């Protein structure tokens, strides 16, 4: 199938709409919830045994780049719009859950130095502990992963895409488990 004309412009439009909306809604929901006194936590026993792998902050952060690049892949307006609306829906559902049923992360992350420590510090400057469930990162990952999988045909590239996306999924467990303290 040939690519429809004007899709790059349409993708940029969607990205310019969804990017700021993401940061605004996510940031405001965290700020609002920080002032609440009815925020609980939910911790499973197995979570206490998850390791902190500082290097997984790299795949964790890479979803931001892949989010933007995913708008270069659709071949039709319909595919582009469905992709954008899926990302928007995941965001609206997750942020609504963060506001309606806030859950706080409760694990402590040890001090980290170097590049990984700096990346964690930058993340913590924006990402607050009031977004435990559902995992917006995983929801966005599934949508982005599906887009890349549809448009990656060569076997080696396909394996690399699947491997990296799986690593992003693992990074949610190995970066977040140690961020916050009771």
C-alpha positions as CSV (number, residue, x, y, z in Angstrom):
1,X,0.0,0.0,0.0
2,X,1.3,3.4,-0.9
3,X,1.6,6.2,1.7
4,X,-1.2,8.8,1.4
5,X,0.0,12.4,0.8
6,X,0.2,14.8,3.7
7,X,0.7,12.2,6.5
8,X,3.8,13.7,7.9
9,X,2.0,17.0,8.4
10,X,-0.9,15.2,10.0
11,X,1.4,13.2,12.2
12,X,3.1,16.4,13.4
13,X,-0.3,17.9,14.0
14,X,-1.3,15.0,16.2
15,X,2.1,15.0,18.0
16,X,1.8,18.8,18.7
17,X,-1.7,18.2,20.1
18,X,-1.0,15.1,22.1
19,X,2.4,16.0,23.5
20,X,1.4,19.1,25.4
21,X,-1.9,17.5,26.4
22,X,0.0,14.6,27.9
23,X,2.3,16.7,30.0
24,X,-0.5,19.1,31.0
25,X,-3.0,16.4,32.1
26,X,-0.4,14.1,33.6
27,X,1.3,16.9,35.5
28,X,-2.0,18.4,36.8
29,X,-3.3,15.0,37.9
30,X,-0.1,14.5,39.9
31,X,-0.2,17.9,41.4
32,X,-3.8,17.6,42.4
33,X,-3.4,14.2,43.9
34,X,-0.3,15.4,45.9
35,X,-2.6,17.6,47.9
36,X,-5.1,14.8,48.8
37,X,-5.1,12.9,52.0
38,X,-7.0,9.9,50.7
39,X,-4.2,8.4,48.6
40,X,-3.6,4.7,49.2
41,X,-1.1,2.2,48.0
42,X,-1.2,-1.3,46.7
43,X,2.0,-3.4,47.1
44,X,2.2,-7.1,46.3
45,X,4.8,-9.2,48.1
46,X,6.6,-10.2,44.8
47,X,7.2,-6.5,44.1
48,X,9.5,-6.2,47.1
49,X,11.8,-8.7,45.4
50,X,12.1,-6.8,42.1
51,X,15.7,-5.6,41.4
52,X,16.6,-2.1,40.6
53,X,18.6,-2.1,37.4
54,X,19.7,1.5,36.9
55,X,20.6,0.9,33.2
56,X,16.9,0.2,32.4
57,X,16.2,3.9,32.7
58,X,17.5,4.1,29.1
59,X,14.8,1.9,27.6
60,X,12.3,3.5,30.0
61,X,13.0,6.9,28.6
62,X,13.2,5.7,25.0
63,X,9.4,5.4,24.8
64,X,9.3,9.2,24.5
65,X,11.3,9.0,21.3
66,X,9.3,6.0,19.9
67,X,6.1,7.8,20.7
68,X,7.1,10.6,18.4
69,X,8.5,8.3,15.7
70,X,5.4,6.2,15.7
71,X,3.6,9.1,13.9
72,X,5.9,8.6,10.9
73,X,4.8,5.1,10.3
74,X,1.1,5.1,9.3
75,X,0.3,4.7,5.6
76,X,-3.2,6.2,5.7
77,X,-5.1,9.0,7.4
78,X,-7.4,6.4,8.9
79,X,-4.4,4.5,10.4
80,X,-2.8,7.8,11.7
81,X,-6.0,8.9,13.3
82,X,-6.8,5.5,14.9
83,X,-3.2,5.5,16.3
84,X,-3.5,9.0,17.7
85,X,-7.0,8.3,19.2
86,X,-5.7,5.1,20.8
87,X,-2.9,7.0,22.4
88,X,-5.3,9.7,23.5
89,X,-7.8,7.2,24.9
90,X,-5.1,5.4,26.9
91,X,-4.0,8.7,28.4
92,X,-7.5,9.9,29.3
93,X,-8.4,6.6,30.9
94,X,-5.2,6.4,32.9
95,X,-5.3,10.0,34.0
96,X,-9.0,9.6,35.0
97,X,-8.0,6.5,37.1
98,X,-5.2,8.4,38.7
99,X,-7.7,11.1,39.8
100,X,-10.5,8.8,40.8
101,X,-8.6,6.0,42.5
102,X,-5.1,7.4,43.3
103,X,-2.5,5.0,44.4
104,X,1.0,6.0,45.6
105,X,4.2,4.2,45.0
106,X,5.9,3.3,48.2
107,X,9.3,2.0,47.4
108,X,12.6,3.7,48.2
109,X,15.2,4.1,45.4
110,X,18.8,4.3,46.5
111,X,20.9,7.2,45.5
112,X,22.3,6.7,42.0
113,X,25.3,8.6,40.4
114,X,26.3,9.2,36.9
115,X,24.2,9.2,33.8
116,X,21.6,6.8,35.2
117,X,21.3,8.8,38.4
118,X,20.8,12.0,36.4
119,X,18.2,10.4,34.2
120,X,16.3,9.2,37.3
121,X,16.5,12.7,38.8
122,X,15.1,14.3,35.7
123,X,12.3,11.8,35.6
124,X,11.5,12.5,39.3
125,X,11.3,16.2,38.5
126,X,8.2,15.5,36.5
127,X,6.9,12.1,37.4
128,X,5.4,12.0,40.8
129,X,4.3,8.9,42.8
130,X,0.6,9.2,42.3
131,X,0.2,7.1,39.1
132,X,0.6,3.5,40.3
133,X,-2.4,2.1,38.4
134,X,-3.1,1.6,35.6
135,X,0.3,1.8,34.1
136,X,0.1,4.5,31.4
137,X,3.6,3.6,30.3
138,X,2.6,0.0,29.5
139,X,-0.7,1.2,27.8
140,X,1.3,3.5,25.6
141,X,3.9,0.9,25.0
142,X,1.4,-1.7,23.7
143,X,-0.1,0.9,21.3
144,X,3.3,2.0,20.0
145,X,4.6,-1.6,19.8
146,X,1.6,-2.6,17.7
147,X,2.3,0.3,15.3
148,X,6.0,-0.6,14.9
149,X,5.2,-4.3,14.6
150,X,2.8,-3.6,11.7
151,X,5.4,-1.6,9.8
152,X,8.5,-3.7,10.5
153,X,8.8,-6.5,7.9
154,X,12.4,-7.5,7.8
155,X,13.1,-10.3,10.3
156,X,16.1,-8.8,11.9
157,X,14.5,-5.4,12.4
158,X,11.3,-7.1,13.6
159,X,13.2,-9.0,16.3
160,X,15.0,-5.8,17.3
161,X,11.7,-4.0,17.6
162,X,10.2,-6.8,19.7
163,X,13.3,-7.1,21.9
164,X,13.5,-3.4,22.6
165,X,9.8,-3.0,23.3
166,X,9.9,-6.0,25.7
167,X,12.9,-4.3,27.4
168,X,10.8,-1.1,27.8
169,X,8.1,-3.3,29.4
170,X,10.7,-4.8,31.8
171,X,12.0,-1.4,32.6
172,X,8.7,-0.4,34.1
173,X,9.3,-3.0,36.8
174,X,13.0,-2.4,37.3
175,X,12.9,1.4,37.4
176,X,9.7,2.1,39.3
177,X,9.9,-0.4,42.1
178,X,12.3,1.6,44.1
179,X,11.2,5.2,43.6
180,X,9.2,6.1,46.6
181,X,9.1,5.5,50.3
182,X,6.2,5.0,52.7
